Amino acid sequence: MIALTTLLGAIVQVPGGSVQSIATGGGVNDNLFVVIAVSAIFYGTPLLLAALGEMLTERSGILNLGVEGEMLMGAVAAAWTAIHASGPGWLVVLQALLAAMVAGGLAALLHAVLVITFRVEQIVSGLAITILAGAAGLSSYLASTWDLASGPVPHRLELLDVGGLGSTPIVGPLLFSQNVLTYFSWALVVFLWWYLFRSRAGLHLRAVGESPATADAMGINVNRYRYVHTVVGGTLAGLGGAFFPLAIIPLWSDGVTGGRGWIALALVIFGFWRPDLILVGAYLFGAFSSLGLTLQARNVQVSPQLLDSLPYLMTIVVLVFVSTGWARRRLGAPAALGTAYEREER
């Protein structure tokens, strides 16, 4: 909480703020609604990346409850790399992002082997990965072994000033003063929308998620699609985890992702398994995540406990709503989601 308050101080110019500033340009850009919108994008970026990864995994028919664990593995890998890698800052950050993707992808590969090859129950496997890599598991052990909490992460994602337009009223801080990972997430939303709904591979992916037996009969390699998209989903979750030590929190703490992987899972449902709607949901949840600190910085007296709990309360509401068979059918969940597939011998 202290680190997040420090960060918000940089966003809204609270006295004592010391982390790199998120430029608003002053004047109209210091308006409360602009600040909330900027915070929504900032805090929503890791949610968006992780949720897009889970969307790909679920589109193939695989349910992965290990997103939180994959994000934590990505976070610890990014923090270690940013501290120990050498070279110019941009190169170190790039190496940290790649390390996070590899860590998240390896955790997802473990899940894929268990549920696709050995047909372990998908919920059990995903929960096991989150417990194994979680705040009291492997990520915490590695952080302690590598002494990541001894000092701040020296190389971080810098905010860009695209075309010198970062201080433009309203649109400047929203569109032209983000970091490279946020811009990457926007490009990824566009690409995944095209991939899912305009490409042959995306059509095959949706077929695998809806009816793997039918897809198999059409000559589509079901297991290959499931493996590839589960691992890619894990790399994106790891990338989302990297956002925390490289952008949000300068000092390592166990459980640094704060349960955001569970929110990402709910976002996939909230966005009807569509990348464009997941983006909207991620920024909505991002706004709720930062609302308490933003209002406190403006001396608005609202219970911080209530505001801090809003993202998680929304997550519970979404999950309860979609637990019914009616909602599952109406929301467009892949018909074979969570169902193992064993190819019949011919």
C-alpha positions as CSV (number, residue, x, y, z in Angstrom):
1,M,0.0,0.0,0.0
2,I,2.9,2.4,0.8
3,A,4.4,1.8,-2.6
4,L,1.1,2.3,-4.4
5,T,0.5,5.5,-2.4
6,T,3.9,6.7,-3.5
7,L,3.1,5.9,-7.1
8,L,-0.2,7.7,-6.9
9,G,1.6,10.7,-5.5
10,A,3.5,10.8,-8.8
11,I,0.2,10.6,-10.7
12,V,-1.7,13.3,-8.9
13,Q,1.1,15.3,-7.4
14,V,0.6,14.3,-3.8
15,P,3.4,15.9,-1.6
16,G,6.2,13.4,-1.1
17,G,5.6,11.5,-4.3
18,S,9.0,10.2,-5.6
19,V,8.4,7.6,-8.2
20,Q,8.6,8.5,-11.9
21,S,5.7,10.8,-12.8
22,I,2.8,9.9,-15.0
23,A,2.6,13.2,-16.8
24,T,-0.8,14.9,-17.0
25,G,0.4,18.2,-18.3
26,G,-1.3,20.4,-15.7
27,G,-4.4,22.5,-16.2
28,V,-7.4,20.5,-17.5
29,N,-5.3,17.3,-17.4
30,D,-5.3,17.5,-13.6
31,N,-9.1,17.1,-13.7
32,L,-10.2,14.2,-11.5
33,F,-11.8,12.4,-14.3
34,V,-8.7,12.6,-16.5
35,V,-6.6,11.4,-13.6
36,I,-8.9,8.4,-13.0
37,A,-8.9,7.6,-16.8
38,V,-5.1,7.7,-16.9
39,S,-4.9,5.5,-13.7
40,A,-7.5,3.1,-15.3
41,I,-5.2,2.6,-18.3
42,F,-2.1,2.3,-16.1
43,Y,-3.5,-0.2,-13.6
44,G,-5.6,-2.0,-16.3
45,T,-2.6,-2.8,-18.5
46,P,-1.4,-5.9,-16.6
47,L,-5.0,-7.1,-16.3
48,L,-5.5,-6.7,-20.0
49,L,-2.4,-8.7,-20.9
50,A,-3.2,-11.5,-18.5
51,A,-6.8,-11.6,-19.5
52,L,-6.0,-11.7,-23.3
53,G,-3.7,-14.6,-22.6
54,E,-6.4,-16.5,-20.7
55,M,-8.9,-15.7,-23.4
56,L,-6.6,-17.5,-25.9
57,T,-6.2,-20.5,-23.6
58,E,-10.0,-20.8,-23.0
59,R,-10.8,-20.3,-26.7
60,S,-8.9,-23.6,-27.2
61,G,-11.0,-25.3,-24.5
62,I,-8.5,-25.2,-21.7
63,L,-9.3,-23.6,-18.4
64,N,-6.3,-22.2,-16.6
65,L,-6.7,-21.2,-13.0
66,G,-2.9,-20.8,-12.7
67,V,-2.9,-17.2,-14.1
68,E,-2.0,-15.7,-10.8
69,G,0.9,-18.1,-10.4
70,E,2.1,-17.3,-13.9
71,M,1.9,-13.6,-13.3
72,L,4.0,-14.0,-10.1
73,M,6.6,-16.1,-11.9
74,G,6.8,-13.4,-14.6
75,A,7.1,-10.7,-11.9
76,V,10.0,-12.4,-10.1
77,A,11.8,-13.2,-13.4
78,A,11.5,-9.6,-14.5
79,A,12.7,-8.2,-11.2
80,W,15.7,-10.5,-11.1
81,T,16.6,-9.7,-14.7
82,A,16.2,-5.9,-14.3
83,I,18.5,-6.0,-11.3
84,H,21.2,-8.3,-12.6
85,A,21.3,-7.8,-16.4
86,S,23.8,-5.4,-17.9
87,G,23.6,-3.0,-20.8
88,P,21.6,0.2,-21.6
89,G,18.4,0.6,-19.7
90,W,16.1,-0.1,-22.7
91,L,18.0,-3.4,-23.3
92,V,17.8,-4.5,-19.7
93,V,14.0,-3.8,-19.7
94,L,13.6,-5.8,-22.9
95,Q,15.5,-8.7,-21.4
96,A,13.3,-8.5,-18.2
97,L,10.1,-8.6,-20.3
98,L,11.4,-11.6,-22.3
99,A,12.4,-13.4,-19.0
100,A,8.9,-12.8,-17.7
101,M,7.4,-14.3,-20.8
102,V,9.6,-17.3,-20.6
103,A,8.8,-17.9,-16.9
104,G,5.0,-17.5,-17.5
105,G,5.2,-19.7,-20.6
106,L,7.0,-22.5,-18.7
107,A,4.4,-22.5,-15.9
108,A,1.7,-22.7,-18.6
109,L,3.5,-25.5,-20.3
110,L,3.5,-27.5,-17.1
111,H,-0.3,-26.9,-17.0
112,A,-0.6,-27.9,-20.6
113,V,1.3,-31.2,-20.2
114,L,-0.8,-32.1,-17.1
115,V,-4.2,-31.4,-18.6
116,I,-3.7,-32.2,-22.3
117,T,-1.3,-35.1,-22.3
118,F,-2.1,-36.7,-18.9
119,R,-5.7,-35.3,-18.8
120,V,-5.5,-34.2,-15.2
121,E,-8.5,-32.3,-14.0
122,Q,-8.0,-28.7,-15.3
123,I,-9.2,-26.9,-12.1
124,V,-7.0,-29.0,-9.9
125,S,-3.9,-28.4,-12.1
126,G,-4.5,-24.7,-12.4
127,L,-5.0,-24.3,-8.6
128,A,-1.9,-26.4,-8.0
129,I,0.2,-24.1,-10.2
130,T,-1.1,-21.0,-8.4
131,I,-0.3,-22.5,-5.1
132,L,3.1,-23.8,-6.2
133,A,4.2,-20.4,-7.7
134,G,2.1,-18.2,-5.4
135,A,3.0,-15.7,-2.7
136,A,3.9,-18.5,-0.2
137,G,5.5,-20.7,-2.9
138,L,8.2,-20.7,-5.6
139,S,8.0,-16.9,-6.4
140,S,8.5,-16.0,-2.7
141,Y,11.4,-18.6,-2.3
142,L,13.2,-17.3,-5.4
143,A,12.7,-13.6,-4.4
144,S,14.2,-14.5,-0.9
145,T,17.0,-16.5,-2.4
146,W,17.9,-13.7,-4.9
147,D,17.4,-11.0,-2.3
148,L,15.1,-9.0,-4.5
149,A,13.7,-6.9,-1.7
150,S,17.1,-5.5,-0.8
151,G,16.7,-2.5,-3.1
152,P,14.6,-0.9,-5.8
153,V,14.4,-2.3,-9.3
154,P,16.9,-0.1,-11.1
155,H,15.5,-0.3,-14.7
156,R,11.9,0.5,-15.3
157,L,9.4,1.0,-18.1
158,E,9.6,4.7,-18.9
159,L,6.7,6.8,-20.1
160,L,6.9,7.9,-23.7
161,D,6.0,11.3,-25.1
162,V,4.8,10.3,-28.5
163,G,5.3,13.1,-31.0
164,G,5.7,15.6,-28.2
165,L,1.9,15.4,-27.6
166,G,2.0,14.1,-24.1
167,S,0.8,17.4,-22.6
168,T,-2.0,17.9,-25.0
169,P,-5.2,18.6,-23.1
170,I,-7.1,15.4,-22.2
171,V,-5.9,13.1,-25.1
172,G,-2.2,13.7,-24.3
173,P,-1.9,11.8,-21.1
174,L,-4.5,9.2,-22.3
175,L,-3.0,8.4,-25.7
176,F,0.4,9.9,-26.1
177,S,2.1,9.4,-22.7
178,Q,2.0,5.7,-22.0
179,N,4.8,3.1,-21.7
180,V,5.7,0.7,-24.4
181,L,3.9,-2.2,-22.8
182,T,0.6,-0.3,-22.8
183,Y,1.0,0.5,-26.5
184,F,1.9,-3.2,-27.1
185,S,-1.4,-4.3,-25.3
186,W,-3.4,-2.0,-27.6
187,A,-1.8,-3.5,-30.7
188,L,-2.3,-6.9,-29.3
189,V,-6.1,-6.3,-28.9
190,V,-6.3,-5.3,-32.6
191,F,-4.3,-8.3,-33.7
192,L,-6.2,-10.8,-31.6
193,W,-9.5,-9.5,-32.9
194,W,-8.3,-10.1,-36.4
195,Y,-6.8,-13.4,-35.5
196,L,-9.9,-14.8,-33.9
197,F,-12.5,-13.5,-36.4
198,R,-10.7,-13.0,-39.7
199,S,-8.0,-15.6,-39.9
200,R,-8.2,-19.3,-40.8
201,A,-6.1,-20.2,-37.7
202,G,-8.5,-18.3,-35.5
203,L,-11.4,-20.1,-37.0
204,H,-9.7,-23.4,-36.3
205,L,-9.0,-22.3,-32.7
206,R,-12.7,-21.5,-32.2
207,A,-13.6,-24.8,-33.6
208,V,-11.3,-26.6,-31.2
209,G,-12.9,-24.8,-28.3
210,E,-16.4,-25.5,-29.4
211,S,-16.2,-29.1,-30.6
212,P,-12.7,-30.7,-30.6
213,A,-14.1,-34.0,-32.0
214,T,-15.5,-32.1,-35.0
215,A,-12.3,-30.1,-35.4
216,D,-10.3,-33.3,-35.3
217,A,-12.5,-34.8,-38.0
218,M,-11.8,-31.8,-40.2
219,G,-8.0,-32.5,-39.9
220,I,-7.2,-29.9,-37.2
221,N,-4.6,-31.0,-34.7
222,V,-6.6,-30.4,-31.5
223,N,-3.7,-31.0,-29.0
224,R,-1.3,-28.8,-31.0
225,Y,-3.8,-25.9,-30.9
226,R,-4.4,-26.4,-27.2
227,Y,-0.7,-26.6,-26.4
228,V,0.3,-23.5,-28.4
229,H,-2.5,-21.3,-27.1
230,T,-2.1,-22.4,-23.5
231,V,1.6,-21.6,-23.6
232,V,1.1,-18.3,-25.4
233,G,-1.5,-17.4,-22.8
234,G,1.1,-18.1,-20.1
235,T,3.6,-15.8,-21.8
236,L,1.1,-13.0,-21.8
237,A,0.3,-13.6,-18.1
238,G,4.0,-13.5,-17.3
239,L,4.3,-10.2,-19.3
240,G,1.4,-8.8,-17.2
241,G,3.2,-9.9,-14.1
242,A,6.4,-8.1,-15.2
243,F,4.4,-4.8,-15.3
244,F,4.3,-4.7,-11.5
245,P,8.1,-4.5,-10.7
246,L,8.9,-2.7,-13.8
247,A,6.1,0.0,-13.7
248,I,3.9,-0.1,-10.6
249,I,5.9,-1.1,-7.5
250,P,9.6,-0.2,-7.4
251,L,10.3,-2.5,-4.4
252,W,9.7,-6.3,-4.5
253,S,7.2,-7.7,-2.1
254,D,5.8,-11.2,-1.9
255,G,2.5,-11.6,-3.7
256,V,3.3,-8.4,-5.6
257,T,0.5,-9.0,-8.1
258,G,-2.1,-8.9,-5.3
259,G,-4.5,-11.4,-6.7
260,R,-4.8,-9.7,-10.1
261,G,-4.7,-13.1,-11.8
262,W,-8.1,-13.9,-10.4
263,I,-9.5,-10.6,-11.7
264,A,-8.0,-11.5,-15.2
265,L,-10.0,-14.7,-15.1
266,A,-13.2,-12.9,-14.4
267,L,-12.4,-10.3,-17.1
268,V,-12.4,-13.1,-19.8
269,I,-16.0,-13.8,-18.8
270,F,-16.8,-10.1,-18.4
271,G,-15.6,-9.5,-22.0
272,F,-17.5,-12.5,-23.5
273,W,-14.2,-14.0,-24.7
274,R,-13.7,-11.0,-27.0
275,P,-10.4,-9.0,-26.9
276,D,-12.2,-5.6,-27.5
277,L,-14.6,-6.1,-24.7
278,I,-11.9,-7.4,-22.4
279,L,-10.0,-4.1,-23.0
280,V,-13.0,-2.2,-21.7
281,G,-13.4,-4.5,-18.7
282,A,-9.7,-4.2,-17.9
283,Y,-9.8,-0.5,-17.7
284,L,-13.0,-0.5,-15.7
285,F,-11.3,-2.8,-13.2
286,G,-8.2,-0.7,-13.4
287,A,-10.2,2.4,-12.5
288,F,-11.7,0.7,-9.4
289,S,-8.2,-0.5,-8.4
290,S,-6.9,3.0,-8.3
291,L,-10.0,4.9,-7.2
292,G,-9.4,4.7,-3.5
293,L,-5.9,6.2,-3.6
294,T,-7.0,8.8,-6.2
295,L,-9.9,10.0,-4.0
296,Q,-7.6,10.0,-0.9
297,A,-5.1,12.2,-2.8
298,R,-7.9,14.6,-3.5
299,N,-9.0,14.6,0.2
300,V,-12.3,12.9,-0.6
301,Q,-13.3,11.0,2.5
302,V,-14.4,7.5,1.4
303,S,-13.7,4.3,3.2
304,P,-10.4,3.0,1.7
305,Q,-11.3,-0.6,2.7
306,L,-14.5,-0.4,0.7
307,L,-12.8,1.1,-2.4
308,D,-9.9,-1.4,-2.2
309,S,-12.4,-4.2,-2.1
310,L,-14.4,-3.0,-5.2
311,P,-12.4,-4.9,-7.9
312,Y,-12.6,-8.1,-5.9
313,L,-16.3,-7.7,-5.2
314,M,-16.9,-7.1,-8.9
315,T,-15.0,-10.3,-9.6
316,I,-17.2,-12.3,-7.2
317,V,-20.3,-10.9,-8.7
318,V,-19.2,-11.8,-12.3
319,L,-18.2,-15.3,-11.3
320,V,-21.5,-15.9,-9.4
321,F,-23.5,-14.6,-12.3
322,V,-21.8,-16.8,-14.9
323,S,-22.0,-19.9,-12.7
324,T,-25.4,-20.7,-14.0
325,G,-25.9,-22.8,-17.1
326,W,-28.1,-20.1,-18.7
327,A,-25.3,-17.5,-18.4
328,R,-22.8,-19.9,-19.7
329,R,-24.8,-20.5,-22.9
330,R,-25.7,-16.8,-23.4
331,L,-22.3,-15.4,-22.8
332,G,-20.7,-17.4,-25.5
333,A,-18.3,-19.5,-23.5
334,P,-16.5,-22.2,-25.6
335,A,-18.7,-25.3,-25.4
336,A,-15.7,-27.6,-24.7
337,L,-14.2,-25.3,-22.1
338,G,-12.7,-27.4,-19.3
339,T,-13.3,-30.7,-21.1
340,A,-10.4,-33.1,-21.8
341,Y,-10.2,-34.5,-25.3
342,E,-9.1,-38.0,-26.1
343,R,-8.8,-38.8,-29.8
344,E,-10.7,-41.9,-30.8
345,E,-8.7,-44.6,-32.6
346,R,-9.6,-45.1,-36.2
